[in-house]
Amino acid sequence: MSKSRAARLAPVVDMAERAEREAAVQLGRCQGLVNQAEVKLGELEHYRSDYQQQWISEGQRGVSGQWLMNYQRFLSQLESAIGQQRQSVAWHRSNLDKVREAWQQRYARLEGLRKLVQRYQEEARMAEDKREQKLLDELAQRLPVRDSH
């Protein structure tokens, strides 16, 4: 009976394994999106730093009012892009946390099912061993007792 309980759980375990694998794939995708967003943010911040260095070197030689206005406008746009990219990174990290939590739940469910199946299989083995021992005991009782004289 215990063995059949384990066998009946097989389709449920299969479904849980598929769900866990899908969640793991989704987790990998989300981690990739976080990495991409962080790289893009790093590139924007590096570009801003380079642009500010250009201001220092150009400023030492003297700049026109037009150049200064263009610089400030572009720097403002760059700051805006950096702010938006920071929001994008934050959103992707938040999404990653949610997807990671979903994966952890699916993984925990799968592990719980596997332990349950293992327990059912162990119970079935123990019941079978008990049955075999009982049969052997009954057979031993039926055998004629030999005198050792």
N, C-alpha and C positions, 0 to 999 in steps of 0.2 A: 504493500500500500504506500509506504513512504517513497519507494522508487518512482511510483507513478506520480506522486506529488511533484517530485523533481522534474520529471518529464513534462508534466503539464505546465511548468513554469518556463520551459525552454523558449516558447514564442515570446513570452513577456521579456525574458532576458535579451533575446535577439532585438526586440524593439528598443529596449533600453540602451543596448550597445550602439544601435544606429543613431539614436537621439544624442548619445554622448559624443559619438564621432562627428556628427553634424555640428554640435555645439563647439567642439574642439577646432573644427575648420573655421567656423565663424569667429572664434577667439583669435585664431591666427590672422585672419583677414583684418580684424579690428586692430590688432597689434601693429600690423603693417601700415594701416592708415594713420595710427598715432605716430609711428616712426616717420612717415612721409610728412606729416604736418609739422613735426618737430624739426625735421631737416629744412623744410621751407622757411620756418620761423628763423632758424639759425642763419640761413642764407640772407634773409631780409635784414636781420640785425647786423650781419657782417657787411652787407652792402651799405647800410646806414653809417656804419663806422668808417668805411672807406670814403663815403661821400663827405662825412664830417672832416676827415683828414684832408680832403680836397679843399674844403673851406679854409682850413688853417694855412695850407700852402698858398692858395690863391689870395687869401686875405693879406698875407705878408707882402705880396707884390702890389696889392691895391686892386679893388674891384669896382666896377661901375654899379650904379644904382639898379640898372636893369638886371645885371648878373645877380645881385643880392636878392632882388624880388623873385627871380626865377629859382634861386637856391632855396629860399624860404618856402616858396610854394611847393617845390618838389619835396623838400624835407617834410613838410606838413602832410603831403600825400603818402610819403613813405611811412611816417609815423602812424597814419590812419591804417595803412596796409598791415603794419606790424601789429597794431591793436586788433584788427580783424583776425589776423593769423593766430594771435594768442587766444582769442575766443574759440577759434577752430580747434586749436590744440586742446583747450579745456573741454570742449564738447566731445572730441574724440576720446579723451581720457575717461570722461564720465561714461560714455557709451561702452568703452572697454571694460570698465568696472562692472557695468550691468551684465555684459556678455560673459565676463569671467564668473560672476555670481551664478548665472544660469548654467554655465558649464559645470561649476562645482556642485550644484544641486543635482544635475543629471549624473555626474560621476558618482556622487554619494548614493544615489538611488541604485545605480548599476552595481556598485560594490555591495550594497545591502542585499540586493537580489542574489548576487553571486554567493554571498555568505549563507543565505537562506537555502539555496540549492545545495550547497556543500553540506549544510546541516542535515537536510533531507536525505542526501546520499549516504552520509555517515550513519544516520538512523536506520536506513535500509540495510546497510552492511551489518550493523549490529544485530538487527532483527534476523537477518539471514544466518549470521554466525550462531545466534541463539537457537534457531530452528535446526541447523546442522548438528549442534551439540546435543539437542534434545533427541534427535534421530539416532545419533551415535549412542547415547545413553540407553535408549529403548532397545537398540540392537544388542548392546552389551548385556542387558538384563535378560534377553531371550536366549542368548547363547548358553549351552549347557555348561555347568560348572564342572571342571575336571578335578579329579582328586590328584594330588601330587604324591600319592603313595607309591 
